[in-house]
Amino acid sequence: MIAIGSDHGGYALKQEIMAHLDKRGLAYRDYGTYSEASCDYPVYAKAVAKAVAGGECERGILICGTGIGVSITANKQPGIRCALCGDCFSAQATREHNDANVLALGARVVGPGLALMIVDTFLDTPFSNDQRHVRRISQIEG
């Protein structure tokens, strides 16, 4: 299960990502927002981060205008490793090296075509389990 959330700035891109997840047959839970009405991004970033940290969902996707606010908020939750990605290489590397469990996207930074490729890369790339990366992640969380 994938947790997904956005603020008003990321709402339209979230709709496109959910349609893409539907086409791929991937289950997700929408934690809001549910319109383009102005709202506060921390509400939705916290909801997604708590769902992932608590084991309700395996991964999360967060979208705001830049992706910065939601990534900062999500990373305050223990157990969350949220990566703001604007390209596929970063999405692949953060999964392989950091075992990132939440992806942040900036709807005003990346277009929908690139965003969907980043989402696919993030979801399809496994953690490498290399000992050096396991060691480094334990240092982040310790």
JOSUL-V554228 format. One record per backbone hydrogen bond with DSSP energy under -1.0 kcal/mol. CO is the residue of the C=O (numbers start at 0). NH is the residue of the N-H. E is the energy in kcal/mol with one decimal. If there is no record, write none. Layout:
BEGIN
CO;NH;E / CO;NH;E
END
This chain:
BEGIN
0;57;-2.2 / 0;58;-1.2 / 1;28;-2.7 / 2;60;-2.5 / 3;30;-3.2 / 4;62;-1.8 / 9;13;-2.6 / 10;14;-2.0 / 11;15;-1.6 / 12;16;-2.5 / 13;17;-2.7 / 14;18;-2.0 / 15;19;-2.0 / 16;20;-2.7 / 17;21;-2.4 / 18;22;-2.1 / 19;23;-1.8 / 20;25;-2.7 / 21;24;-1.1 / 26;1;-1.6 / 28;3;-2.5 / 31;5;-2.6 / 39;42;-1.2 / 40;44;-2.4 / 41;45;-2.5 / 42;46;-1.5 / 43;47;-2.2 / 44;48;-2.5 / 45;49;-2.7 / 46;50;-1.8 / 47;51;-2.1 / 48;52;-3.0 / 49;53;-2.2 / 50;55;-1.3 / 50;56;-1.9 / 51;54;-1.3 / 58;2;-2.9 / 59;102;-2.7 / 60;4;-2.1 / 61;104;-2.4 / 62;6;-1.5 / 63;106;-2.9 / 64;107;-2.8 / 66;70;-1.5 / 67;71;-2.5 / 68;72;-2.2 / 69;73;-2.7 / 70;74;-2.1 / 72;75;-1.4 / 73;76;-1.7 / 76;79;-1.9 / 80;100;-1.4 / 80;101;-1.4 / 82;103;-2.8 / 86;90;-1.5 / 87;91;-2.5 / 88;92;-2.9 / 89;93;-2.6 / 90;94;-1.2 / 91;95;-2.6 / 92;96;-3.0 / 93;99;-2.0 / 95;127;-1.7 / 100;59;-1.9 / 101;82;-2.5 / 102;61;-3.1 / 103;84;-2.2 / 104;63;-1.7 / 105;108;-1.7 / 105;109;-2.6 / 110;114;-2.6 / 111;115;-2.3 / 112;116;-1.4 / 113;117;-2.5 / 114;118;-2.6 / 115;119;-2.4 / 116;120;-2.4 / 117;121;-2.8 / 118;122;-2.8 / 119;123;-2.4 / 120;124;-1.3 / 129;133;-2.3 / 130;134;-2.7 / 131;135;-1.8 / 132;136;-2.5 / 133;137;-2.1 / 134;138;-1.3 / 135;139;-1.5 / 136;140;-2.1 / 137;141;-1.2
END
